[in-house]
C-alpha cells in the first residue's frame, strides 16, 4: 500500500489542487480581506478566524486565499509574457544564425551575467511599485532562459533531413518556425516554465516584502510576511502562514518541473540550458 502511495504523482496532484485554490480562493474567503476591525487585532486561531487576525484585525485566512491569486497570478502572467518574448527570439536566432544569432545571443548573455534578483530590485526601484512595473521587471530577467532554450532546440532540429526538404520546397521562414520548430520547443519550454514558476513566486514575494511589489492594502504573500515580522512575538502565524504557502507552491512546481525535465532531457542541450536558466 505504501509503495503504491509513493508512486502517485504527488507533485501534479498538489499543483492542480493549488491552482484550483488560487482560482476559487477569493470566493471561498469568509471575510473581506481588506476589511479593518481593530477590535479583533492580533487574535489567535479560532472558529471565527481559522488562522487568526493581523494587526488591523483582518482575517489572515481570507488574505491567504485572496493573496494566493495575486502572487501566483502575477507569477503566471510574468512567465507567459517571458515565453511570448523569449521563444520567438530564440527561434529566429537559431534558425537565421549568423549576425542575427550573434546579436540576440550577446544580448541574452548580458542579461544572464546579471543576478536576476538584483536587476528586478533595481528596475522596480526605478519604476516604483505596481502590478505593471512588477511584470516588466520579471519579464526583463526571465525572457533570456526561454530564448536560449528555444535556440538550442532549433539548432538540434535544423539539421534533420525533413527540414532540409521543407526549406528546398520554398517554405517561408515563419512557416518553418511555426510548423516544424515550434512543436519541438513547446515541451521543453513548459518544463522550464514549471520550474521557473516557483522562482518567480519567490521573486514576486521578495519584491513585495521589500515594498517594491504589489501596493497596499492588496493582500499578497510577500507583503503579508513583511507586515507579520513586526508582530512575530505576538503571533508567529502572521509570518508562518504566508511562508508555508510560498513553500508549498515552490515545492509542488519543482516536483512537476523535475518530472517534465526528465521527460524532455533527450533533446541534446535542452537539459543543460534548463539547468543554467533555473540556476540563476
PyMOL commands that set and color helices and strands:
alter all, ss='L'
color gray80, all
select helices_A, chain A and resi 2-7+10-28+38-40+60-96+98-112+116-127+131-157+161-168+173-209+221-229+237-264+270-279
alter helices_A, ss='H'
color red, helices_A
deselect
rebuild
show_as cartoon
